[in-house]
């Protein structure tokens, strides 16, 4: 039984992966680079915000003007987000692409191990991405580098929502292990709600509640702080809810894979009204100004009264277009409603009466991706593997660059003067990126007058003359980048030439050889050079002496063993390339004790010193032996104790007499 359960779980997981991800490498169309800049009204998550309102104060384009396209490796189902001059959009190829908003150039790409269906959410410079590989990733917005990742028990198609320092998303294992996760931005779990069916629906957050749908036709609301269930209400039919509920006016607006769309009380979950659509609904609604907008699989876009559910208008007025699974987006700045269709077109309508303003048809793929609007532009993905950017093409910056000096030696400086215009007037506040094909360094560009910048270029060390291409790229938010080139010739330092000869060429071990060295730059003598000497067989060198006019001398004291050492002479001086030369000397024969030195002292002096020391020690030993007596009967007279010198102590008359007698005889004998 246990083995059967494991097989069932694995089978469901493999089925959940759906179509295998295409691993064809992305082939983005290349455009000049520009740096990310601010976005007027960022579109930071699926359907714009945590309420999933689908509404932005930004303006949409006033026509279907194509700015750029970007080709991914597979279908693009998810919706983009637009923030800080970047368009972030996933693909079925398992990659999240960060594109330049103004020209579509790829800024970075992050790869997962499975297709991606969910739209990321961005908050405080961090991108939160969910993938069907069961992982949620936190990425640096500007670089795409991984901050953290969290493994989940099942795949994720639910688009994360960010609110109040947490992200919320659902997992979709069938009937068990489906959970709604609440995770803090530091990757710690706040809580998790265990559902009783798949949670493909993207959650919405408002007024302390998290609202989402389940595959069994229930809409659930839980406490945002604790995850405790507040209510759970069926929509009345057994149908999957895969869309994100839209929250507005204290109501929940949600459709299902059935023939109905409904409004519910956000506090109690009670159903306020339902609307029959005659087909399934796969879009999240856009809500504004008392009107709710949504599309159906039958190819009809509806506008209903948000309070009563009464139909206001439909598009098209008669008949249908392709099926609509692209959730509509409302751009208030231009009063435009946008949505995509499976008939390969993006539609722009007047939200008041539903009149067609314009439409754009892709190269051959349907559109499930919900459009994102920012900076008077609209962005979306398509089944044809492309990402589209529509709107006014940004003006291109114009740049020129002139060097003050066009020929440099290493370490020398040329002042670069850079002018930047927007095509008609000088442009301030531009970001400049400088590069050199041969290396070197640049100072931070500084603007002196409007549109005129300067930077110092320091030439690198080169071994031969080379032409370095200096490039400047000028970029600013809202403009296409401009670039300019100039050329500077880089010259090497003049080389030093070293000539050397030994005198003599052959010598006995320990002998001294005088090295005569000449340093020139071609034919010109070079004084003040630093000379470094080395030998392949040891020995020592005296400090080189500068004799003037490029002549130097040094003494090489050869090692004590016979050999043929190679002596290397290196010369260096600031402003010149180092030079070197080698010579070989011969060391053989018996050491010349006259010239031989040890630690700088003539060897013969050391031998003489050692012999003298030995002689002195020998003389001292002989002298000491002569002072010692040779008779075995000789005993030195011990000195009498101090008390014996007293005449009245221990000495009788006879003893004193004898001592006086002996003393007198000794005196006579001595005379």
Secondary structure, DSSP 8 states (H G I E B T S, - for coil): -HHHHHHHHHHHHHHHT-S--------------------TT-B-STTSSTT---EESS---SS--EEEEEE-SS---S--EEETTEEEEE-TTSEEEEEETTT--EEEEEE-SS---S--EEETTEEEEE-TTSEEEEEETTT--EEEEEE-SS---S--EEETTEEEEE---SSSS-EEEEEETTS-EEEEEE-SS---S--EEETTEEEEE-TTSEEEEEETTT--EEEEEE-SS-----S--EEETTEEEEE-SSSEEEEEETTT--EEEEEE-SS---S--EEETTEEEEE-TTS-EEEEETTT--EEEEESSSS--S---S--EEETTTTEEEEE-TTSEEEEE-TTT--EEEEEE-SS----S--EEETTEEEEE-TTSEEEEEE----B-EEEEEES-SEEETT-EEEEEEEEESSSSB--S-EEEEEETT--EE---EEEETTEEEEEEE----SS-EEEEEEEEEE-TTSB-EEEEEEEEEE--EE-EEEEEEESSEE-TT-EEEEEEEEEETTEE--S-EEEEEETT--EE---EEEETTEEEEEEE--SS-B--EEEEEEE-TTEE-EEEEEE-EE-SS--TTT-EETTEEHHHHHHHHHHHHHHHHHHHHHHHHHS---TT--------GGGGSTTSS--HHHHHHHHHHHHHHHHHH-
